[in-house]
């Protein structure tokens, strides 16, 4: 394998690993830090915002979702109703 291709795949694997792991995030141009321990590395996730009517009708999948960031140090979960960006 040519050295350029080998270097490309090595860099690609590194970026893929970093994209899946904890990272820094911002919302509305403001860097996010944990309100409990002031750490700045988080794992991104989503959570459904269930409503009683939709649950009663068994349509939970139609509810909106929120962005969640879990602090990589202490585990505190931050909820966001707006878009967040990975820095």
Protein Blocks (a to p, Z undefined) as FASTA:
>chain_A
ZZklmmmmmmmmmmmmmmmmccdddeehiacddfklopabdcddddddddfklmmnopmm
mpccddddddfklopacddfbdcddZZ
